[in-house]
Amino acid sequence: MKTNSLDFDAQALREKILDLAMRGKLVKQDPNDEPASVLLEKIKAEKAELIKEKKIKKSKLLPEITDDEKPFDIPDSWEWVRLGEIGNYIQRGRSPKYDKESLDHPIISQKCVQWNSINIEDAKHITEDFFKKLEPYRFIQKNDILWNSTGTGTVGRLNIVKDNYNHVPVDSHVTLMRMNQFIDSDYIYYFLRSPQIQKNLGDYLTGTTKQKELGLTNILKINIPLPPLSEQSRIAAKIAELFALLHKVESSTQQYAKLQTLLKSKVLDLAMRGKLVEQDPIDEPASVLLEKIKAEKEQLIKEKKIKRSKPLPPITDEEKPFEIPDSWEWVRLGEVLTILRGGSPRPIKKYLTDSPNSINWIKIGDSTVNSKYIDHAAEKIIPEGLDKTREVHKGDFLLSNSMSFGRPYILKIDGAVHDGWLILSDYDKLFDKNYLYYLLSSNFVNFQFKSLATGSTVKNLNRDRVAHTIALVPPLLEQKRIIKKINYLLTKLNIKLY
């Protein structure tokens, strides 16, 4: 996550903490700790006893770890070990038989295992017969690690059980890992979350692109840098402490970002009400400017250079949410701007080209959240495509009319736009470009866009609805003073200008 005041990437810091921890560089080694080599002998002896008592099954012998498999050096008191050697029970759940009526027996699926929680509320439920056939060891216990083992987008996600659950199993898409008593489960959990595993997850996956799978064989063979037991606990505790601190910083940063957004909205709100700068009686009123523009338009219609547009309804007093200075005017955007919708030549592949004489094909994906401008286009089309789309020019405004609808951008390039954009042009006689940008970015206009947007799942703005949006026109000279004041205040408040 990044903010205006602090280049703070919490996820990168978490990964760095985990990386240092797994290399033995997060906490100091204690020479009094019993070495991991002795610990491994204890684990072998205990597992042999458990097998003898038929409490766990004997597992297949795992191959020795070669030097090529060791990605980095570890402290002398540590040992490289395979995950299967230190787990008492590592197995996927069984394929369930679901019960759509009874809610007596929940079963954990990939959906339940999230990075931040194990959410039993999302669990499906199994039949009584299926439940009764489950062996006792299949029910999750405190400190078990649950690892999603199938599904694009979910495979590799894991969490550790920290609550007591009453006879809850996992399904066949989740691997349950129960460590030996001489292993700190929190340490293993953090290792499996670390970049060593998560950034190299593809090395452990099998299957097709559509259905990647984390197989049990590969899980058992995972190499783990194992510290002495006491050091495992110190490392896990240190990671938890640092993660908690990061969470506090992250929360504070998010709160600060919200405050910045609120302050920016307040500045723009004052600006749009005529309360940010003083009015100057020398300024030519907006009404005079509007009359000049109206006269010019009538002349162009008379000369048949443009067509007379359908008149928009007058703005009623009920539509005006607040008082404005006497030198300002209320207008509908469609009265003072040319508003058009983009168009897409189809099939688009027929018109795409890499030719140097081609035309910029400007799509929603060419815009960025943190920019006021669009200055490049990833794709280009041949000139013949212009007949089936809309041509745009430097200085034109684009409004996204779907998804993040209503967000304004100013073009720094010429080109053509597809039908995901609305084009606003011919504004320069009435609006300063930067004032218009702030006007379109203000809550006053944005709230209208949201109320006018249509569609159920994906909201859309159409041309007519934007044309009906009411806006404020100060004198041109006052617009420039407003821009200067906005920029000054946002800079002082350490808030991005756009």
C-alpha positions as CSV (number, residue, x, y, z in Angstrom):
1,M,0.0,0.0,0.0
2,K,1.3,3.5,-0.9
3,T,0.2,6.8,0.4
4,N,0.9,10.4,-0.5
5,S,3.1,11.0,2.6
6,L,4.8,7.7,3.0
7,D,6.2,5.2,0.5
8,F,5.0,2.3,2.6
9,D,4.7,-1.2,1.1
10,A,3.4,-3.3,4.0
11,Q,3.5,-6.6,2.0
12,A,7.1,-6.1,0.9
13,L,8.1,-5.4,4.5
14,R,6.3,-8.6,5.7
15,E,8.1,-10.6,3.0
16,K,11.4,-9.1,4.1
17,I,10.8,-10.0,7.7
18,L,10.0,-13.6,6.8
19,D,13.0,-13.8,4.5
20,L,15.4,-12.6,7.3
21,A,13.7,-14.9,9.8
22,M,14.2,-18.0,7.7
23,R,17.9,-17.2,7.1
24,G,18.5,-17.0,10.9
25,K,19.0,-13.2,10.7
26,L,15.9,-12.0,12.6
27,V,16.9,-13.1,16.2
28,K,20.2,-14.0,17.7
29,Q,21.3,-17.6,18.1
30,D,21.7,-18.8,21.6
31,P,24.7,-21.2,22.1
32,N,22.8,-22.8,25.1
33,D,20.0,-23.9,22.7
34,E,19.9,-27.6,22.0
35,P,20.9,-27.9,18.3
36,A,18.4,-28.9,15.7
37,S,20.3,-32.1,15.0
38,V,19.5,-33.4,18.5
39,L,15.9,-32.2,18.0
40,L,15.6,-34.3,14.8
41,E,16.8,-37.4,16.7
42,K,14.1,-36.8,19.3
43,I,11.5,-36.5,16.6
44,K,12.5,-39.7,14.9
45,A,12.4,-41.6,18.2
46,E,8.9,-40.2,19.0
47,K,7.5,-40.9,15.6
48,A,8.8,-44.5,15.8
49,E,7.0,-44.9,19.1
50,L,3.8,-43.4,17.7
51,I,4.0,-45.8,14.8
52,K,4.6,-48.7,17.2
53,E,1.5,-47.7,19.1
54,K,-0.4,-47.4,15.8
55,K,-1.3,-43.7,16.5
56,I,0.3,-42.6,13.2
57,K,1.1,-44.5,10.0
58,K,4.6,-45.1,8.8
59,S,5.4,-42.8,5.9
60,K,7.6,-43.5,2.9
61,L,11.3,-42.7,3.2
62,L,12.0,-39.2,1.9
63,P,15.1,-38.5,-0.2
64,E,18.1,-36.8,1.4
65,I,18.5,-33.1,0.8
66,T,21.3,-32.4,-1.7
67,D,23.5,-29.3,-1.5
68,D,21.8,-28.0,-4.7
69,E,18.5,-28.0,-2.9
70,K,19.7,-25.7,-0.2
71,P,19.0,-22.1,-1.4
72,F,21.0,-20.3,1.3
73,D,23.3,-20.8,4.2
74,I,21.9,-21.3,7.7
75,P,23.4,-21.0,11.2
76,D,25.5,-24.0,12.5
77,S,22.8,-24.9,15.0
78,W,20.2,-25.3,12.3
79,E,19.4,-28.2,10.0
80,W,17.8,-28.6,6.6
81,V,14.9,-31.0,6.9
82,R,12.0,-32.1,4.7
83,L,8.5,-31.1,5.9
84,G,7.4,-34.7,5.9
85,E,10.1,-35.6,8.5
86,I,8.8,-33.2,11.1
87,G,5.0,-33.7,10.7
88,N,3.1,-36.3,12.5
89,Y,0.1,-36.0,10.2
90,I,0.1,-34.4,6.7
91,Q,-2.8,-35.3,4.6
92,R,-5.7,-33.9,2.5
93,G,-9.2,-34.3,3.7
94,R,-11.7,-36.7,2.1
95,S,-14.1,-35.8,-0.7
96,P,-17.3,-34.9,1.2
97,K,-20.9,-35.8,0.9
98,Y,-22.8,-32.6,1.4
99,D,-26.0,-32.1,3.3
100,K,-28.1,-29.2,2.1
101,E,-30.6,-29.3,4.9
102,S,-28.7,-30.0,8.1
103,L,-26.2,-27.6,9.5
104,D,-24.8,-29.9,12.2
105,H,-21.4,-30.8,10.7
106,P,-19.4,-28.0,8.9
107,I,-16.4,-28.9,6.7
108,I,-13.6,-26.6,5.8
109,S,-13.0,-25.8,2.1
110,Q,-10.5,-23.4,0.3
111,K,-13.1,-20.6,0.7
112,C,-12.8,-20.9,4.5
113,V,-9.0,-20.7,4.6
114,Q,-8.1,-17.0,4.1
115,W,-4.8,-15.2,4.7
116,N,-6.2,-13.4,7.7
117,S,-8.6,-16.0,9.2
118,I,-10.2,-19.4,9.1
119,N,-13.8,-18.5,8.5
120,I,-16.1,-21.3,9.5
121,E,-19.1,-19.3,8.6
122,D,-18.3,-19.9,4.9
123,A,-18.3,-23.7,5.4
124,K,-20.6,-26.2,3.7
125,H,-22.0,-29.0,5.7
126,I,-21.7,-32.8,5.4
127,T,-24.1,-35.7,6.0
128,E,-24.4,-37.5,9.3
129,D,-23.2,-40.8,7.6
130,F,-20.1,-39.2,6.1
131,F,-19.3,-37.5,9.5
132,K,-19.5,-40.8,11.4
133,K,-17.0,-42.5,9.0
134,L,-14.3,-39.9,9.6
135,E,-11.3,-41.0,11.7
136,P,-10.6,-38.9,14.8
137,Y,-7.3,-37.6,13.4
138,R,-9.1,-35.9,10.5
139,F,-10.7,-33.3,12.7
140,I,-8.7,-30.1,13.0
141,Q,-6.9,-29.3,16.3
142,K,-5.3,-26.2,17.7
143,N,-2.0,-25.3,15.9
144,D,-2.8,-27.4,12.8
145,I,-1.8,-25.7,9.6
146,L,-4.4,-25.7,6.8
147,W,-3.1,-25.2,3.3
148,N,-5.3,-24.7,0.2
149,S,-4.1,-27.3,-2.3
150,T,-6.2,-26.8,-5.4
151,G,-7.8,-24.0,-7.4
152,T,-6.4,-21.1,-9.4
153,G,-6.3,-18.0,-7.1
154,T,-6.7,-20.1,-3.9
155,V,-3.9,-22.7,-4.1
156,G,-1.1,-21.9,-1.7
157,R,-3.2,-19.8,0.7
158,L,-2.8,-21.0,4.3
159,N,-3.5,-20.3,7.9
160,I,-3.0,-21.8,11.3
161,V,-5.7,-23.0,13.6
162,K,-5.8,-20.8,16.8
163,D,-9.3,-21.6,18.1
164,N,-10.9,-24.8,19.4
165,Y,-13.2,-26.4,16.9
166,N,-15.6,-29.2,17.8
167,H,-15.1,-32.1,15.3
168,V,-14.6,-30.0,12.1
169,P,-12.8,-31.8,9.2
170,V,-11.3,-30.4,6.0
171,D,-12.3,-31.4,2.5
172,S,-10.2,-32.9,-0.3
173,H,-9.0,-29.4,-1.5
174,V,-7.3,-28.5,1.8
175,T,-4.2,-30.2,3.3
176,L,-4.1,-30.6,7.0
177,M,-0.6,-30.4,8.6
178,R,-0.1,-31.4,12.2
179,M,3.5,-31.0,13.4
180,N,5.5,-33.1,15.9
181,Q,5.5,-31.8,19.5
182,F,9.1,-30.8,19.2
183,I,8.2,-28.4,16.4
184,D,6.8,-24.9,16.8
185,S,3.8,-24.9,14.4
186,D,3.9,-21.1,14.2
187,Y,7.4,-21.2,12.8
188,I,6.4,-23.7,10.1
189,Y,3.3,-21.6,9.3
190,Y,5.5,-18.5,8.9
191,F,8.0,-20.4,6.7
192,L,5.2,-21.6,4.4
193,R,4.0,-18.0,4.1
194,S,7.5,-16.7,3.4
195,P,8.8,-15.7,-0.1
196,Q,10.9,-18.9,-0.2
197,I,7.6,-20.8,-0.7
198,Q,5.0,-18.3,-1.9
199,K,7.2,-16.7,-4.6
200,N,8.3,-20.2,-5.8
201,L,4.9,-21.9,-5.5
202,G,5.0,-22.9,-9.1
203,D,7.9,-25.3,-8.3
204,Y,5.5,-27.3,-6.1
205,L,2.4,-27.3,-8.3
206,T,1.3,-29.8,-10.9
207,G,-1.7,-29.9,-13.3
208,T,-3.0,-27.7,-16.0
209,T,-3.3,-23.9,-16.1
210,K,-7.0,-24.1,-15.2
211,Q,-6.5,-26.5,-12.3
212,K,-3.2,-26.2,-10.5
213,E,-2.6,-28.6,-7.6
214,L,-0.3,-28.7,-4.6
215,G,0.3,-32.4,-4.4
216,L,1.0,-34.2,-1.2
217,T,4.3,-35.7,-2.5
218,N,5.6,-32.2,-3.2
219,I,4.5,-30.9,0.1
220,L,6.3,-33.7,2.0
221,K,9.5,-32.9,0.1
222,I,9.6,-29.2,0.9
223,N,12.9,-28.2,2.4
224,I,12.8,-26.3,5.7
225,P,15.6,-24.5,7.5
226,L,15.0,-25.8,11.0
227,P,16.3,-23.9,14.1
228,P,16.5,-25.3,17.6
229,L,13.1,-25.4,19.3
230,S,13.7,-22.4,21.5
231,E,14.8,-20.4,18.6
232,Q,11.8,-21.4,16.5
233,S,9.6,-20.0,19.3
234,R,11.7,-16.8,19.5
235,I,11.5,-16.3,15.7
236,A,7.7,-16.9,15.6
237,A,7.2,-14.5,18.5
238,K,9.4,-11.8,16.8
239,I,7.5,-12.1,13.5
240,A,4.2,-11.8,15.3
241,E,5.4,-8.7,17.2
242,L,6.7,-7.1,14.0
243,F,3.5,-8.0,12.0
244,A,1.4,-6.5,14.7
245,L,3.4,-3.3,14.6
246,L,3.1,-3.2,10.8
247,H,-0.6,-3.6,11.1
248,K,-0.8,-0.6,13.4
249,V,1.3,1.5,11.0
250,E,-0.8,0.3,8.1
251,S,-4.1,1.2,9.9
252,S,-2.7,4.6,10.8
253,T,-1.6,5.2,7.2
254,Q,-5.0,4.2,5.9
255,Q,-6.7,6.5,8.3
256,Y,-4.4,9.3,7.3
257,A,-5.1,8.6,3.6
258,K,-8.9,8.8,4.4
259,L,-8.3,12.1,6.2
260,Q,-6.4,13.5,3.2
261,T,-9.3,12.4,0.9
262,L,-11.8,14.1,3.2
263,L,-9.7,17.3,3.3
264,K,-9.4,17.4,-0.5
265,S,-13.1,17.0,-0.8
266,K,-13.7,19.9,1.6
267,V,-11.3,22.1,-0.3
268,L,-13.0,21.4,-3.6
269,D,-16.4,21.8,-2.0
270,L,-15.5,25.3,-0.7
271,A,-14.1,26.1,-4.2
272,M,-17.4,25.0,-5.9
273,R,-19.4,27.2,-3.5
274,G,-17.4,30.3,-4.2
275,K,-15.9,30.4,-0.7
276,L,-12.3,29.6,-1.4
277,V,-11.3,33.0,-2.9
278,E,-12.8,36.4,-2.8
279,Q,-14.9,37.7,-5.7
280,D,-13.4,40.6,-7.6
281,P,-16.1,43.1,-8.9
282,I,-13.8,43.9,-11.8
283,D,-14.1,40.4,-13.2
284,E,-16.4,40.0,-16.2
285,P,-19.5,38.0,-14.9
286,A,-20.1,34.5,-16.2
287,S,-23.4,35.7,-17.5
288,V,-21.8,38.1,-19.9
289,L,-19.4,35.3,-21.1
290,L,-22.4,32.9,-21.6
291,E,-24.2,35.5,-23.7
292,K,-21.1,35.9,-25.9
293,I,-20.9,32.2,-26.4
294,K,-24.6,31.9,-27.1
295,A,-24.3,34.7,-29.8
296,E,-21.4,32.9,-31.4
297,K,-23.3,29.7,-31.4
298,E,-26.3,31.3,-33.0
299,Q,-24.1,32.8,-35.7
300,L,-22.6,29.3,-36.5
301,I,-26.1,27.8,-36.7
302,K,-27.1,30.6,-39.0
303,E,-24.1,29.9,-41.2
304,K,-25.0,26.2,-41.1
305,K,-21.6,25.3,-39.7
306,I,-23.2,23.5,-36.8
307,K,-26.7,22.1,-36.1
308,R,-29.0,23.4,-33.4
309,S,-29.1,21.0,-30.6
310,K,-32.1,19.9,-28.7
311,P,-32.7,22.4,-25.8
312,L,-32.2,21.1,-22.3
313,P,-34.7,21.9,-19.5
314,P,-34.0,25.0,-17.5
315,I,-32.4,24.6,-14.1
316,T,-35.1,24.8,-11.4
317,D,-34.5,26.3,-7.9
318,E,-35.0,22.9,-6.4
319,E,-32.0,21.6,-8.3
320,K,-29.7,24.3,-6.9
321,P,-28.3,22.8,-3.7
322,F,-26.7,26.0,-2.4
323,E,-26.2,29.7,-3.0
324,I,-23.5,30.9,-5.4
325,P,-21.9,34.4,-5.8
326,D,-23.8,36.9,-8.0
327,S,-21.0,36.8,-10.7
328,W,-21.4,33.0,-11.1
329,E,-23.9,31.0,-13.2
330,W,-25.6,27.6,-13.1
331,V,-25.4,25.7,-16.3
332,R,-26.1,22.2,-17.6
333,L,-22.9,20.6,-19.0
334,G,-24.7,19.8,-22.3
335,E,-25.4,23.5,-22.8
336,V,-21.8,24.5,-22.7
337,L,-19.8,21.5,-23.7
338,T,-19.8,19.1,-26.7
339,I,-20.4,15.6,-25.2
340,L,-20.0,12.5,-27.3
341,R,-19.5,8.8,-26.7
342,G,-16.6,6.9,-28.1
343,G,-17.0,4.0,-30.5
344,S,-15.3,0.7,-31.2
345,P,-14.6,-0.6,-34.7
346,R,-15.4,-4.3,-34.8
347,P,-13.8,-6.7,-35.0
348,I,-11.1,-4.7,-33.4
349,K,-8.4,-7.1,-34.4
350,K,-9.0,-6.2,-38.0
351,Y,-8.0,-2.6,-37.2
352,L,-5.1,-3.0,-34.8
353,T,-1.7,-2.3,-36.2
354,D,2.0,-1.5,-35.3
355,S,2.4,0.8,-38.3
356,P,4.2,4.2,-37.5
357,N,1.5,6.1,-39.3
358,S,-1.3,4.6,-37.2
359,I,-3.6,6.3,-34.7
360,N,-3.6,6.0,-30.9
361,W,-6.3,3.7,-29.7
362,I,-7.2,5.0,-26.3
363,K,-8.8,2.5,-23.9
364,I,-9.8,2.6,-20.2
365,G,-6.6,0.6,-19.5
366,D,-4.5,3.5,-20.7
367,S,-5.6,5.5,-17.7
368,T,-4.0,5.3,-14.2
369,V,-5.7,6.0,-10.9
370,N,-3.0,8.5,-9.8
371,S,-2.8,10.5,-12.9
372,K,-4.7,13.5,-14.2
373,Y,-3.7,12.9,-17.8
374,I,-3.6,10.2,-20.4
375,D,-0.4,10.5,-22.3
376,H,0.0,7.2,-24.1
377,A,-1.9,4.4,-25.8
378,A,-0.8,0.8,-25.6
379,E,-2.5,0.0,-29.0
380,K,-2.9,1.7,-32.3
381,I,-5.4,1.3,-35.1
382,I,-5.3,2.0,-38.9
383,P,-6.8,5.3,-40.2
384,E,-9.8,3.4,-41.7
385,G,-10.9,2.7,-38.1
386,L,-11.7,6.4,-37.6
387,D,-15.0,5.9,-39.5
388,K,-16.2,3.6,-36.8
389,T,-15.0,5.4,-33.7
390,R,-14.5,8.9,-32.3
391,E,-11.4,11.1,-33.0
392,V,-10.1,13.0,-30.0
393,H,-7.4,15.7,-29.6
394,K,-5.0,17.0,-27.0
395,G,-6.8,18.9,-24.3
396,D,-10.1,17.0,-24.7
397,F,-11.6,15.5,-21.5
398,L,-12.4,11.9,-21.2
399,L,-14.9,10.5,-18.6
400,S,-15.0,6.8,-17.9
401,N,-18.6,5.8,-18.4
402,S,-18.4,2.3,-16.8
403,M,-16.6,0.6,-13.9
404,S,-14.9,3.7,-12.2
405,F,-17.4,5.8,-14.0
406,G,-17.2,9.6,-14.0
407,R,-13.5,9.9,-13.4
408,P,-12.1,12.7,-15.6
409,Y,-8.8,12.6,-17.5
410,I,-7.2,15.2,-19.8
411,L,-5.7,14.0,-23.0
412,K,-2.1,14.8,-23.8
413,I,-2.2,12.9,-27.1
414,D,-4.4,12.8,-30.2
415,G,-6.1,9.6,-31.2
416,A,-9.4,7.7,-31.1
417,V,-11.4,6.3,-28.2
418,H,-13.6,3.3,-27.7
419,D,-17.1,3.2,-26.3
420,G,-15.9,3.0,-22.7
421,W,-15.3,6.8,-22.8
422,L,-17.4,9.9,-22.9
423,I,-15.7,12.8,-24.6
424,L,-16.0,16.4,-23.4
425,S,-14.7,19.1,-25.7
426,D,-15.2,22.8,-26.8
427,Y,-14.9,24.1,-23.2
428,D,-12.0,26.5,-23.5
429,K,-14.1,29.7,-24.0
430,L,-16.0,29.1,-20.8
431,F,-13.8,27.0,-18.5
432,D,-10.1,27.0,-17.6
433,K,-9.0,23.4,-18.3
434,N,-7.7,22.9,-14.7
435,Y,-10.9,24.4,-13.1
436,L,-13.0,22.1,-15.2
437,Y,-10.9,19.2,-14.0
438,Y,-11.5,20.1,-10.4
439,L,-15.2,20.7,-11.1
440,L,-15.6,17.2,-12.6
441,S,-13.6,15.8,-9.7
442,S,-15.7,17.4,-7.0
443,N,-18.3,15.6,-4.9
444,F,-20.9,18.0,-6.2
445,V,-20.6,16.7,-9.8
446,N,-19.6,13.2,-8.8
447,F,-22.7,12.7,-6.7
448,Q,-24.8,13.6,-9.7
449,F,-22.9,11.2,-11.9
450,K,-23.6,8.4,-9.4
451,S,-27.2,9.2,-9.1
452,L,-27.5,9.4,-12.9
453,A,-25.6,6.2,-13.6
454,T,-27.7,3.3,-14.9
455,G,-27.2,-0.5,-14.8
456,S,-27.5,-3.2,-12.2
457,T,-24.0,-4.8,-11.8
458,V,-21.9,-2.4,-13.8
459,K,-23.0,1.3,-13.6
460,N,-22.8,3.3,-16.8
461,L,-23.0,7.0,-17.6
462,N,-24.6,7.9,-20.9
463,R,-24.3,11.1,-22.9
464,D,-27.8,12.5,-22.2
465,R,-27.5,12.0,-18.5
466,V,-24.1,13.8,-18.3
467,A,-25.5,16.5,-20.5
468,H,-28.2,17.1,-17.8
469,T,-25.7,17.4,-15.0
470,I,-25.7,20.9,-13.5
471,A,-22.4,22.7,-13.0
472,L,-21.0,26.1,-11.8
473,V,-19.4,28.7,-13.9
474,P,-17.3,31.5,-12.2
475,P,-15.8,34.3,-14.1
476,L,-12.7,33.1,-16.0
477,L,-10.3,35.2,-13.9
478,E,-11.8,33.8,-10.7
479,Q,-11.4,30.3,-12.0
480,K,-7.7,30.9,-12.3
481,R,-7.5,32.2,-8.7
482,I,-9.5,29.2,-7.5
483,I,-7.0,26.8,-9.2
484,K,-4.0,28.6,-7.7
485,K,-5.7,28.5,-4.2
486,I,-6.6,24.8,-4.5
487,N,-3.0,23.9,-5.6
488,Y,-1.6,25.9,-2.7
489,L,-3.8,24.3,-0.1
490,L,-3.4,20.8,-1.3
491,T,0.4,21.2,-1.4
492,K,0.5,22.6,2.1
493,L,-1.7,19.7,3.3
494,N,0.6,17.2,1.6
495,I,-2.3,16.0,-0.6
496,K,-1.8,14.9,-4.2
497,L,-3.3,17.4,-6.6
498,Y,-5.0,14.7,-8.6
